[in-house]
Amino acid sequence: MSEEEEEMFEEEEDAEMPQMEPDQPEEGEEQRPEGEETEEQEGEEQEKIPENPLTVEMLPECLSLLSKTGEGLAHAYIRLDVHERELTNINILKSYIHLRFVDLSKNSLKDISPLSALTRLLVLKADFNLLTSAKLDEMPFLQMASFSNNKITSTEGCNHPMLEHLNLNNNEITNVTGLNPIKLSRLHTLELRGNKLETSAGIYLPNLKNLFLAANTLKQLEGLERLPRLTTLHLRENQLEKLDGFSADIINLQYINLRANNISAVSEVEKLACLPKLRALTLLENAIAEEDEYRIDVLIVLPKLERLDKDEFTEDEKNESKELAVTRAEEKKLAQLSTDRNGCNSTHYKSICRNYIVLVYRETTLE
């Protein structure tokens, strides 16, 4: 991965995860429990949303891109853009089977099942709605689907054979289930930022290249060995203390973002040494990054690393790490020899003691 691509991914995460200040109660206003306030607000929100279905009258200004259909004897519009129209119902779309590009973003939709009739659909954007599920019938040509900023609780129902990019950022998913590795053989990018995942288990996608799991509550990594083609892994803003779960089977992983986790020891970073192609790593906002010899220590355990926290290692750093690595190896060897020598002396002493006891016993018996 190039430095430009790495910075692009960093900028995307910064843009998608703004830091929000908590609302403060006004003077004299009683502050209610967080959960209670949320439920009340949701109830009020649902009551305020009036029915606003997509109608035939709206469609002319929303349809575009005329294209041939069938055997080329007829034409139909294949692009629909109805974003930000406060829509609550899209049942009318069942009849528009030739649509290939659909943008439903920023509405109040709770159900997109009518889209299952659009078997020619290529691109779907349904961000910023009120969806609790992304489930659709199998769409034979769907290549990109985005459902970010909804209330989706499950990854079920996303098995579309041509799907390459799936975005489920900022939802309420607690675990990954139902992703079929056979049907999703073309999926190369999976985005699950800003959910409620505690583990990476359930992501068995052999051809996946980019995995975004930032801003979850990850405490452990599982199943990564099932992602042999993974090149980019974003784990920013989670709760990882250990870096168990990495394997030499992940032969293509080049970049890992571990910013703002709970990594405090270089011994954890050393667990990444099994990754043959790892070249870039981000560890900012971890306890380990506060150590004086942080960059050198990381380079010693990961000598093939080229960039740490976006900065390339200098020649001076590389030379220093090599010298320090040799020094530490010699110290470790001397310490081991000392331990072995002490062990030998201890064994010899025990042998002498045993021989003395046998001798005393024999003399006592002869008397």
C-alpha positions in Angstrom: 0.0 0.0 0.0 1.3 3.4 -0.9 1.7 6.3 1.5 -1.0 8.2 -0.4 -3.5 5.4 0.0 -2.7 5.1 3.7 -3.3 8.8 4.3 -6.5 8.6 2.3 -7.8 5.8 4.6 -6.8 7.9 7.6 -8.7 10.9 6.3 -11.8 8.9 5.6 -11.9 7.6 9.1 -11.4 11.1 10.6 -14.2 12.4 8.4 -16.6 9.6 9.3 -16.0 9.7 13.1 -16.4 13.3 14.3 -15.8 13.9 18.0 -19.2 15.0 19.5 -19.5 16.9 22.7 -22.3 15.5 25.0 -25.3 17.7 25.3 -25.5 19.5 28.6 -28.8 20.0 30.4 -30.0 23.6 30.7 -30.0 25.3 34.1 -32.9 24.0 36.1 -33.5 21.0 33.8 -33.3 17.5 35.3 -30.9 15.2 33.6 -32.6 11.8 32.9 -30.9 8.5 32.5 -29.3 8.0 29.1 -31.3 4.9 28.2 -34.6 6.4 29.2 -34.0 9.6 27.3 -33.0 7.7 24.2 -36.2 5.6 24.2 -38.4 8.7 24.7 -36.7 10.6 21.9 -37.0 7.6 19.6 -40.7 7.3 20.4 -41.2 11.0 19.7 -39.2 10.8 16.5 -41.4 7.9 15.2 -44.6 9.9 16.0 -43.4 12.9 14.2 -42.6 11.2 10.9 -45.6 11.6 8.6 -46.3 9.1 5.8 -44.6 10.2 2.6 -44.5 7.5 -0.1 -42.6 7.8 -3.4 -45.2 8.6 -6.0 -45.5 8.6 -9.8 -45.6 12.4 -9.8 -42.2 12.6 -8.1 -40.4 10.2 -10.5 -39.9 12.3 -13.6 -37.4 14.7 -11.9 -35.7 11.8 -10.2 -35.1 9.5 -13.1 -32.1 9.8 -15.5 -29.7 7.9 -17.8 -31.8 6.5 -20.6 -30.5 3.1 -21.8 -31.5 0.2 -24.0 -33.4 -2.7 -22.5 -33.8 -6.3 -23.4 -32.7 -6.9 -27.0 -32.3 -3.2 -27.6 -35.7 -2.6 -29.1 -36.9 -0.4 -26.2 -35.4 2.2 -23.7 -35.8 2.9 -20.0 -34.3 5.1 -17.4 -31.8 3.2 -15.3 -30.8 5.8 -12.6 -33.0 6.9 -9.7 -31.9 9.6 -7.2 -34.4 10.3 -4.5 -32.0 11.2 -1.7 -33.1 13.6 1.0 -36.9 13.6 0.3 -38.2 12.4 3.7 -39.6 9.3 2.0 -41.2 6.6 4.1 -42.3 4.1 1.4 -40.8 3.0 -1.9 -43.4 0.3 -2.9 -43.8 1.9 -6.3 -40.3 0.8 -7.3 -41.4 -2.8 -7.7 -42.5 -1.8 -11.2 -39.3 -0.2 -12.3 -37.3 -3.3 -12.9 -34.8 -1.8 -15.3 -33.2 0.4 -12.6 -29.5 -0.2 -12.1 -28.4 2.8 -10.0 -30.5 3.8 -7.0 -29.8 6.4 -4.3 -32.2 6.4 -1.4 -30.0 8.2 1.1 -31.2 10.5 3.8 -34.8 9.5 4.0 -37.0 7.9 6.6 -37.2 4.4 5.2 -37.7 1.4 7.4 -38.2 -1.1 4.6 -36.4 -1.6 1.3 -37.8 -5.0 0.4 -39.4 -3.6 -2.8 -35.9 -3.4 -4.2 -35.8 -7.2 -4.5 -37.7 -6.8 -7.7 -34.9 -4.8 -9.3 -32.9 -7.8 -10.5 -30.7 -5.6 -12.7 -29.5 -3.4 -9.9 -25.8 -2.6 -9.9 -25.3 0.1 -7.2 -27.5 0.8 -4.1 -27.1 3.7 -1.7 -29.4 3.6 1.3 -27.4 5.5 3.9 -29.0 7.6 6.7 -32.4 5.9 6.9 -34.2 4.0 9.7 -33.4 0.5 8.4 -33.1 -2.3 11.0 -32.1 -4.8 8.3 -30.1 -4.8 5.0 -31.7 -8.0 3.9 -32.7 -8.4 0.3 -33.4 -11.3 -2.0 -30.3 -12.3 -3.8 -29.4 -9.6 -6.4 -27.6 -11.3 -9.3 -25.7 -8.1 -10.5 -25.4 -5.9 -7.4 -21.8 -4.7 -7.1 -21.9 -2.0 -4.4 -24.3 -1.6 -1.5 -24.1 1.1 1.2 -26.3 1.0 4.3 -24.3 3.3 6.7 -25.9 5.3 9.5 -29.0 3.2 9.9 -30.2 1.0 12.9 -29.2 -2.3 11.3 -28.5 -5.1 13.9 -27.4 -8.0 11.6 -25.2 -8.8 8.6 -27.7 -11.4 7.4 -29.2 -11.2 3.9 -26.2 -9.6 2.1 -25.2 -12.6 0.0 -25.2 -11.1 -3.5 -22.8 -13.0 -5.9 -21.4 -10.0 -7.7 -21.0 -7.8 -4.6 -17.6 -6.2 -4.4 -18.1 -3.4 -1.7 -20.4 -3.6 1.3 -20.7 -0.6 3.7 -22.5 -1.1 7.0 -20.8 1.6 8.9 -22.4 3.3 12.0 -25.1 0.8 12.7 -25.9 -1.5 15.7 -24.3 -4.8 14.7 -23.0 -6.8 17.6 -21.6 -9.8 15.7 -21.0 -10.9 12.1 -23.2 -13.7 10.9 -24.6 -15.0 7.6 -21.8 -13.9 5.3 -21.5 -16.8 2.8 -17.9 -17.1 1.6 -19.0 -18.9 -1.6 -21.6 -16.4 -2.6 -19.4 -13.5 -1.6 -16.4 -14.6 -3.5 -16.0 -11.2 -5.2 -16.3 -9.1 -2.1 -13.0 -7.1 -1.6 -14.1 -4.4 0.8 -16.2 -4.7 4.0 -16.9 -1.6 6.1 -18.2 -2.2 9.7 -17.0 1.0 11.4 -18.9 2.4 14.3 -20.9 -0.7 15.3 -20.9 -2.7 18.6 -18.6 -5.6 17.6 -16.5 -7.2 20.4 -14.8 -9.7 18.2 -13.8 -10.1 14.5 -15.2 -13.6 14.4 -17.6 -14.5 11.6 -15.8 -12.8 8.8 -14.8 -15.8 6.6 -14.2 -14.2 3.2 -11.1 -15.6 1.5 -11.0 -12.9 -1.2 -11.5 -9.9 1.1 -8.8 -7.2 0.7 -9.9 -4.3 2.9 -11.5 -4.7 6.3 -12.6 -1.6 8.3 -13.5 -2.3 12.0 -12.7 1.0 13.6 -14.8 2.5 16.4 -16.2 -0.7 17.7 -15.6 -2.3 21.1 -13.2 -5.0 19.9 -11.5 -6.8 22.7 -10.1 -9.8 20.8 -9.3 -10.7 17.2 -10.5 -14.1 15.8 -10.7 -15.7 12.4 -8.2 -13.4 10.7 -6.3 -16.5 9.4 -9.3 -17.1 7.1 -8.5 -13.8 5.3 -5.4 -14.8 3.2 -5.8 -12.0 0.7 -6.3 -9.2 3.2 -4.1 -6.2 2.5 -5.6 -3.5 4.7 -6.9 -3.8 8.3 -8.3 -0.9 10.2 -8.8 -1.4 14.0 -8.7 2.2 15.2 -10.5 3.2 18.4 -11.2 -0.2 19.9 -10.3 -1.9 23.2 -7.5 -4.2 22.1 -4.9 -5.0 24.7 -3.5 -8.1 23.1 -2.6 -8.8 19.5 -3.3 -12.5 19.5 -5.1 -13.8 16.4 -2.6 -12.9 13.7 -1.2 -15.7 11.6 1.4 -16.4 8.9 -1.6 -17.5 6.8 -2.4 -13.8 6.3 0.3 -13.6 3.7 -0.8 -10.3 2.0 -1.5 -8.0 4.9 0.5 -4.8 4.4 -1.1 -2.1 6.6 -2.6 -2.2 10.1 -4.1 0.7 11.9 -4.2 0.2 15.6 -4.6 3.8 16.6 -6.3 4.5 20.0 -6.3 1.0 21.5 -4.8 -0.2 24.7 -1.5 -1.7 23.5 1.2 -1.1 26.1 4.0 -3.6 25.5 6.3 -4.2 22.6 5.9 -7.9 23.2 2.4 -7.5 21.8 3.7 -5.8 18.7 6.1 -8.6 18.2 3.2 -10.9 17.5 2.9 -9.2 14.2 6.2 -10.5 13.1 4.5 -13.5 11.6 3.0 -11.3 8.8 5.4 -11.6 5.9 4.3 -8.5 4.0 3.5 -6.0 6.8 5.1 -2.7 5.8 3.0 0.0 7.5 1.7 0.2 11.1 -0.1 2.9 13.1 0.1 2.8 16.9 -0.6 6.4 17.9 -2.7 7.0 21.0 -1.6 3.7 22.6 0.4 3.6 25.8 3.3 2.1 24.0 3.7 5.2 21.8 4.6 7.2 24.9 7.8 5.2 25.5 11.2 6.9 24.8 12.6 4.2 22.4 9.2 3.4 20.9 10.1 3.6 17.2 13.4 1.8 17.7 11.8 -0.9 19.8 9.1 -1.5 17.2 11.6 -1.7 14.4 13.7 -4.2 16.3 10.8 -6.7 16.6 9.5 -5.8 13.1 12.6 -5.2 11.0 10.8 -5.3 7.6 8.5 -2.4 8.7 8.9 0.7 6.4 6.5 3.2 8.1 5.3 3.7 11.6 2.5 6.2 12.3 2.8 7.5 8.7 6.5 8.4 9.1 9.0 6.3 7.2 12.0 5.0 9.2 15.2 6.9 8.5 18.5 5.3 7.8 19.7 6.4 11.2 16.8 4.6 12.9 17.4 1.5 10.8 21.1 1.4 11.7 20.4 2.1 15.4 17.8 -0.7 15.5 20.2 -3.2 14.0 23.0 -2.3 16.4 20.6 -2.4 19.4 19.1 -5.7 18.2 22.6 -7.2 18.1 23.4 -5.9 21.6 20.2 -7.2 23.1 20.7 -10.6 21.4 24.2 -10.9 23.0 22.8 -9.8 26.4 20.1 -12.4 26.1 22.6 -15.1 25.1 24.8 -14.2 28.1 21.8 -14.3 30.4 20.8 -17.7 29.1 24.4 -19.0 29.5 24.4 -17.8 33.1 21.1 -19.5 33.7 22.3 -22.7 32.2 25.6 -22.5 34.3 23.6 -22.0 37.5 21.4 -24.9 36.6 24.4 -27.1 36.1 25.9 -26.1 39.5 22.6 -26.8 41.2 22.4 -30.2 39.6 25.9 -31.0 40.6 25.3 -30.0 44.1 22.2 -32.2 44.3 24.2 -35.1 43.0 26.9 -34.6 45.7 24.2 -34.5 48.3 22.7 -37.8 47.1 26.0 -39.5 47.1 26.8 -38.3 50.6 23.5 -39.6 51.9 24.1 -43.1 50.3 27.6 -43.2 51.8 26.3 -42.3 55.3 23.6 -45.0 55.0 26.1 -47.7 54.1 28.5 -46.8 57.0 25.6 -46.9 59.4 24.4 -50.3 58.1 27.9 -51.8 58.4 28.2 -50.7 62.0 
